[in-house]
Amino acid sequence: MNVDQSVVEDAVLQIFRELQVPPGGQLALETLREQWPGTQLRRSDLVQGVRALVFSGDLELDEESLGPVLILRVQGHERLQALPPQARSVWTLLVPKKLPPPAQRLRTRQALRGAAFGKRKSDVAPG
């Protein structure tokens, strides 16, 4: 399944929000990895999201600390504030819309067909 890059980036920032990381605050990369399965996105999406946020300047990667940490920059905090306060779960953005009941789908398909579609010539009334 292809996920829009902005959805992945927002999911990363949402974790910063949930853990109440202030601007200039740090989040251990290991903590982010532990929280990621709650987004229902792939682990590779996490890598791409972090790379994109570091490249755009929203996050800063500090590898000089005891372990790698991500620092929420002011620009990233502003972007985080622009997200809805009660942002929906990323999973709900990925779930397909509810399909109509099977009987309704069947009626729709039959209505789309022409009157003679799929019938033998002998079944179609002349005229």
N, C-alpha and C positions, 0 to 999 in steps of 0.2 A: 504494500500500500504506500502510495506517495503522500507525504505530509508536507504541507506548505512550510517553508523555512521559518516564517514569522510565527507560526504556531509553536514550533520547537523552541524558538528563542523566548517566546512568552512563557512557555512551560518552565524554562530554566529560571527566568526572572520571578515567576510565581513561587518557586521554592525559596528564593531569597525573601519574598514577602512573607511567606508562611513562617519562616524562621526569624522574622523581624530583624533582618540585617540592615543597619542604617547606612547612609552614604559614607563611603570610606571604610565601612566594616568589612571584615573578612569572613569567608566561608571555606572551610577545608574542602578540597576536592573530594576527599573520601566521604564526607558528609553528603555532598551533592550526589555522589554515586549511590549512597544508601537510600536517599529520598527519591531517586529517579523512578524506580519501579511503580510508584504510586501514580505516575503520569500515564502509564500504559503505553508508552512509546518505547522504541527500540533503544538499546544501549548505544548503537551507532548514531542515533539521532542526538543523544547527549553530547557526543564528541563534536558533531557538526555544529550544534547550537552554541556550545562553549567557544569553539573556534570563531564563529561568526560574531559573537558578542565581544570577544577580545579584539578582533579585527576592527569592529565598528567603534571601539572605545567605550562600550558600556561596562565592560569588565576588564580587569587587569589581572594577569596571571603572575603570581609571585612564587618563584621556585626556590628562593633563598631561605625561606622559613624552614621550620622543622619538617614540614611536609608541604606539598604544593597547595596554595590557597588562592582563591579568587577574591578579588577586591571589587566591591560594588562602587563604581565611579559615579560622580554626580550626574553625568549624562544617562547612565543606566538607571539611576534612581528616578530621574525625571520620566524616563520611558515607563518605568514600573508604576509611577503614579498615574500615568495616562491609561493604564489598564483599568477595566471596571473594578470597583471595590470588591465585589463578590464575583470575581471571574469564575465562569463555569469551569468545570473540570475539563481538561484537555480531551479526556476520553469522550465526553459528550459531543465534542466537535468532530470526532472521527466516526462516530456511529452513524450508519446510513439512516436516512429518514424512514419512518415506518411505511411499509408497503401496504397497499390496500388488500383486503381479504382475497384469497384465491378466486372465489366465484366472481368478484367484481373485475379482477384482471382478465378472466376468461371472457366475460361479457364485453369488455373493452376491446380485446383482440378480435372477437367476432364482429363487433360493430365496425372495426376498421377494414375488414375484408369486404370485397365487393360481393354482390349477391351471388355471382356465379363462381367466385373463387373457390377452388378445391372441389368443385362438383363436376360430375360427368355431364356431358352434353345431354344425355337422355334424362337427367334429373332437372335440367333447367327448362322451365316452361317457355315455349316459343313466344317471342313477342315483344 
